[in-house]
Amino acid sequence: MSQNTTELNLFVAHRSALIDYASRITGNRAQAEDLVQEAWLRFNQASQGRFLDDAKGYLYRIVRNLAMDTRRRALRESRLIAADIFDQVAETHADEMPNPETFVLYQNEYQCVMKAMEGLPERTRIAFEMHRFGGAKLREIAEFLNISTSLAQVLVTEAAESCKDHLFRLRRSR
């Protein structure tokens, strides 16, 4: 039996337990399933041509790390943008024409966010636009910009903080 077959059997045998494990950390079963799939891809790539002493432990560690990163990111994003109009403004896509009342109501906030985005460094602005307006995942942003996934997260977070700060100053000036 080849090493890849043994590792695949290990993954299949523990997949359900891995999903349960990730689900307890993230609080979201669908997200946990995605994380376990991502963990398998990373595990499979890392184990190519190598013998792993504790393959099961390594697989669980990958799942844990991914789940903890996801949980931390979700907590950080919720703290940054919680209870703010920012989400409503950021989710307005160019192809969605708002009604006149909505347009007037949020025109100042929209202009404020656009001005904040103009002041961002190009790479930060691109990462933010890809994530918030294009729905791109951090991994996709990282590949596009040729940066690490963690740096992509930092850029998106910095841009969100900048937009939030601009909106906060706008509201204080009213």
C-alpha positions in Angstrom: 0.0 0.0 0.0 1.5 3.4 -1.0 2.0 6.3 1.4 -0.6 8.4 -0.3 -3.2 5.7 0.0 -2.5 5.3 3.7 -2.8 9.0 4.3 -6.0 9.2 2.3 -7.4 6.3 4.4 -6.3 8.2 7.6 -8.2 11.3 6.4 -11.3 9.4 5.4 -11.4 7.5 8.7 -11.0 10.7 10.8 -12.9 13.2 8.5 -16.1 13.3 10.6 -14.1 13.7 13.9 -12.0 16.4 12.3 -15.2 18.3 11.2 -16.6 18.0 14.7 -13.3 19.2 16.2 -13.2 22.2 13.8 -16.9 22.9 14.4 -16.4 23.2 18.1 -13.7 25.8 17.6 -15.4 27.9 14.9 -19.0 27.4 15.9 -19.9 26.8 12.3 -20.2 23.3 10.8 -20.2 24.4 7.1 -17.1 26.4 7.7 -15.6 23.5 9.6 -16.1 21.3 6.6 -14.3 23.8 4.4 -11.5 24.0 6.9 -11.1 20.2 7.0 -10.9 20.1 3.2 -8.3 22.8 3.2 -6.4 20.9 6.0 -6.3 17.8 3.8 -4.9 19.7 0.9 -2.1 21.2 3.1 -1.5 17.8 4.8 -1.3 16.1 1.4 1.1 18.6 0.0 3.3 18.6 3.1 3.5 14.8 3.2 4.6 14.3 -0.4 7.6 12.1 -0.4 8.0 12.2 3.4 7.2 9.9 6.2 5.3 11.5 9.0 5.8 10.0 12.5 2.4 11.2 13.8 0.3 11.8 10.7 -3.0 11.8 12.6 -1.6 14.4 15.1 -0.2 16.5 12.3 -3.6 16.5 10.5 -5.4 17.5 13.7 -2.9 20.3 14.3 -3.5 21.7 10.8 -7.2 21.6 11.4 -6.8 23.3 14.8 -4.6 26.0 13.4 -6.9 26.8 10.5 -9.9 26.8 12.8 -8.2 29.1 15.3 -7.1 31.5 12.5 -10.7 31.6 11.2 -12.1 32.2 14.6 -9.6 35.0 15.3 -10.3 36.6 12.0 -14.1 36.5 12.5 -13.7 38.0 16.0 -11.4 40.7 14.7 -13.7 41.6 11.8 -16.8 41.7 14.0 -15.1 44.0 16.5 -14.0 46.3 13.6 -17.3 46.6 11.9 -19.9 45.7 14.5 -23.0 47.9 14.7 -21.7 50.2 12.0 -23.3 51.4 8.8 -20.0 50.5 7.2 -21.3 47.1 6.2 -24.4 48.6 4.4 -22.2 51.0 2.5 -19.6 48.5 1.6 -22.1 46.0 0.4 -23.6 48.4 -2.2 -22.3 47.1 -5.5 -21.9 49.3 -8.6 -24.3 47.2 -10.5 -27.1 47.5 -7.9 -28.9 50.8 -8.3 -30.3 52.0 -4.9 -33.6 53.7 -4.8 -33.4 57.6 -4.5 -34.2 57.6 -0.8 -31.4 55.2 0.0 -29.0 57.1 -2.3 -29.7 60.4 -0.5 -29.5 58.8 2.9 -26.1 57.2 2.4 -24.6 59.5 -0.2 -22.3 61.2 2.4 -21.2 57.9 3.9 -20.6 56.5 0.4 -18.5 59.5 -0.5 -16.6 59.2 2.8 -15.8 55.6 2.2 -14.7 56.3 -1.4 -12.5 59.1 -0.2 -11.0 56.9 2.4 -10.3 54.2 -0.2 -8.6 56.8 -2.5 -6.2 57.6 0.3 -5.2 53.9 0.8 -2.0 52.5 -0.7 -2.7 50.8 -4.0 -2.1 47.3 -2.8 -4.3 47.8 0.3 -7.1 49.3 -1.8 -7.0 46.4 -4.3 -7.0 43.8 -1.5 -10.0 45.5 0.2 -11.9 45.9 -3.1 -11.3 42.3 -4.0 -12.5 41.1 -0.6 -15.4 43.4 0.2 -16.8 44.1 -3.3 -15.6 41.1 -5.3 -16.1 38.5 -2.6 -12.5 37.2 -3.1 -11.1 34.9 -0.4 -7.9 36.0 1.3 -6.0 33.1 -0.4 -7.1 34.5 -3.8 -6.1 38.0 -2.9 -2.7 36.7 -1.7 -2.1 34.9 -5.0 -3.2 37.9 -7.1 -1.0 40.3 -5.2 1.8 37.8 -4.7 1.8 38.1 -0.9 1.1 35.9 2.0 -2.5 35.1 3.1 -1.7 36.7 6.5 -0.5 39.9 4.8 -3.7 39.9 2.7 -5.7 39.8 6.0 -3.7 42.7 7.4 -4.3 44.8 4.3 -8.1 44.1 4.3 -8.3 44.9 8.0 -6.3 48.1 7.7 -8.5 49.3 4.9 -11.6 48.5 6.9 -10.2 50.3 9.9 -9.4 53.4 7.7 -12.9 53.5 6.2 -14.5 53.0 9.7 -12.3 55.9 11.1 -13.4 58.2 8.2 -17.1 57.3 8.8 -16.7 57.9 12.6 -15.2 61.4 11.9 -18.0 62.2 9.5 -20.6 61.3 12.0 -18.9 63.3 14.8 -18.8 66.3 12.6 -22.6 66.3 12.1 
